[in-house]
Amino acid sequence: MRNRHLSRRYPLDLDAWKSLTAHYRQEIKNQTITSLFKSPRNRASKFVIKSGDLTLDFSKNLITAKTLKLFSQLIDEAQIHNSIEEMFSGDAVNASEDRPALHVALRSKLSDQIALNIGDVDKVWVTQEKMGLFIDSLHTKKILGFSGKKITNIVNIGIGGSGLGPTMAVVALRDYWVDGMKYYDVSNGDGLELIDLLSEIEIESSLFIVASKSFTTKETEENAMIAREFLEQNYGERAIKYHFAGISNNKEAMDAFGIQSKFQFMVPEWVGGRFSLCSAMGLSLGCMIGMNHFLRMLEGARRMDMHFRQAPFMENMPMMLALLSIFNTNFLGAKSQAILSYGSRLNKFSDYLQQLHMESLGKSTRIDNRSVSVNTGSIIWGGSASSGQHSYFQLIHQGTQCVPIDFILPIIDTSERKNNYNVANCLAQSEALMDGYKASGTEKVHPGNRPSNTILFERVSPEILGQLISLYEHKVYVQGVIFGINPFDQFGVEHGKRLASTLNEHLNGKKKYNKTNKSTQNILNIIKNLDLYK
């Protein structure tokens, strides 16, 4: 990606993009999805991709066989296959930070030969072995709290990818929790979340996992210090080394905090936060489900990695999702996409995907520093589809905006109980969104023609969760390549952090506010006039 030459109007001047534009205007714009099922009659079975344990039905989209041919042409003209090989080979696809993005190496086998020449790739398996020994020692009481009590409470202190990923996965794999283990997630920067938790749990049975790649993320740093000071005040400094683990690539900071070396887990520099769940950032997940199940999740992700790398476009699930999203955003004019799960174990999956998509694709500058010429990303939102039916589904069905949907559908739960009611609701909603409803009263009319995908599988398991994670990671990468942007940096986020740091020092009386933003200055004046600050 770093060496790609992009024309000034890229991708608008690609032949495939021009053809898609003409095709949409002349053959798609005035069609309905329902009418497209009339010819060919095998559309329902043809517009399906299977990979591993997942099945993607994308037939309820406003596309035809010709659209798919143009998608395939766009894949070729945008050099997607070259970009995939660059990522798997360890090239600096994160061009702005001049480093690889090797999350695929985190779940690879040595025999896969993925970027073995890149620094720290050879340490992936060493880290996994260290994680396994730590997790096994925790569960077999070889690692205990300072007073000799078994560790049963796992408190993950992290934010962004260091919090969303582990928490999503822990909730998703609830049925695989080790007996007696409990999980708590702390991410809010105001400290109250943690302060409340400290008054509720048994500290002597708790392990605080401080998850921060830099170990300087302010919210995580503040929460970690609250927990540390609480232990020191109540149990003495000696308790620190028994009750804190750290995940970072900043060993010096972990040492300074007081985390003993065998409780420290390193994360390679080439792992981005939102792509880091399969690294040591998944330690809290491993503590909850055991290392064997954690490795099963990695194997599921690897399986999708290999599919993405090897399958041709018409059989390639991540590529298809990416092209459908690009088409819906840039041709149908959809501004947002809902990702809705018909299984309570995946209620936090859309929160995780929100960061993955919006932090990766929320860019307006290309890799050649020119402005983008297309819409680069959608607003991603969602959650529990069952709850959504009784709240926001009304807007999706009858509102003026077109909101494409990915329905995530497990067929049964881990107890082998059939999920018939949820399955029926999922199929009913996607059908109603596509076909609409004609009624005599205008307020009852459903316009229909709302696109959706259905991703179905047997049940939520470690392997299937790994496949879902990898599926969307690669979808985002394909979108980034076609847009000509870098999906692996987040300078907008970093700029906000810098401003916050300056303002925090001002509020603490260490610095004057020397910016020129009149609104910020006025709000600061209002705050400073409160009795609390006098």
Secondary structure as GFF3:
##gff-version 3
##sequence-region A 1 534
A	DSSP	alpha_helix	15	23	.	.	.	ID=ss1
A	DSSP	pi_helix	24	28	.	.	.	ID=ss2
A	DSSP	alpha_helix	33	36	.	.	.	ID=ss3
A	DSSP	alpha_helix	43	46	.	.	.	ID=ss4
A	DSSP	beta_strand	48	51	.	.	.	ID=ss5
A	DSSP	beta_strand	54	57	.	.	.	ID=ss6
A	DSSP	alpha_helix	65	77	.	.	.	ID=ss7
A	DSSP	alpha_helix	80	89	.	.	.	ID=ss8
A	DSSP	three_ten_helix	95	97	.	.	.	ID=ss9
A	DSSP	three_ten_helix	103	107	.	.	.	ID=ss10
A	DSSP	three_ten_helix	110	112	.	.	.	ID=ss11
A	DSSP	three_ten_helix	121	123	.	.	.	ID=ss12
A	DSSP	alpha_helix	124	139	.	.	.	ID=ss13
A	DSSP	beta_strand	153	157	.	.	.	ID=ss14
A	DSSP	alpha_helix	161	172	.	.	.	ID=ss15
A	DSSP	three_ten_helix	174	176	.	.	.	ID=ss16
A	DSSP	beta_strand	182	186	.	.	.	ID=ss17
A	DSSP	alpha_helix	192	198	.	.	.	ID=ss18
A	DSSP	three_ten_helix	203	205	.	.	.	ID=ss19
A	DSSP	beta_strand	206	211	.	.	.	ID=ss20
A	DSSP	alpha_helix	218	235	.	.	.	ID=ss21
A	DSSP	three_ten_helix	237	239	.	.	.	ID=ss22
A	DSSP	alpha_helix	240	243	.	.	.	ID=ss23
A	DSSP	beta_strand	244	248	.	.	.	ID=ss24
A	DSSP	alpha_helix	251	257	.	.	.	ID=ss25
A	DSSP	three_ten_helix	261	263	.	.	.	ID=ss26
A	DSSP	beta_strand	264	266	.	.	.	ID=ss27
A	DSSP	three_ten_helix	273	275	.	.	.	ID=ss28
A	DSSP	three_ten_helix	280	282	.	.	.	ID=ss29
A	DSSP	alpha_helix	283	289	.	.	.	ID=ss30
A	DSSP	alpha_helix	291	310	.	.	.	ID=ss31
A	DSSP	three_ten_helix	313	315	.	.	.	ID=ss32
A	DSSP	alpha_helix	317	330	.	.	.	ID=ss33
A	DSSP	beta_strand	336	341	.	.	.	ID=ss34
A	DSSP	three_ten_helix	344	346	.	.	.	ID=ss35
A	DSSP	alpha_helix	349	361	.	.	.	ID=ss36
A	DSSP	beta_strand	379	384	.	.	.	ID=ss37
A	DSSP	alpha_helix	385	388	.	.	.	ID=ss38
A	DSSP	alpha_helix	393	398	.	.	.	ID=ss39
A	DSSP	beta_strand	405	410	.	.	.	ID=ss40
A	DSSP	alpha_helix	420	435	.	.	.	ID=ss41
A	DSSP	three_ten_helix	442	444	.	.	.	ID=ss42
A	DSSP	beta_strand	452	457	.	.	.	ID=ss43
A	DSSP	alpha_helix	462	483	.	.	.	ID=ss44
A	DSSP	alpha_helix	491	507	.	.	.	ID=ss45
A	DSSP	alpha_helix	518	528	.	.	.	ID=ss46
A	DSSP	three_ten_helix	531	533	.	.	.	ID=ss47
###
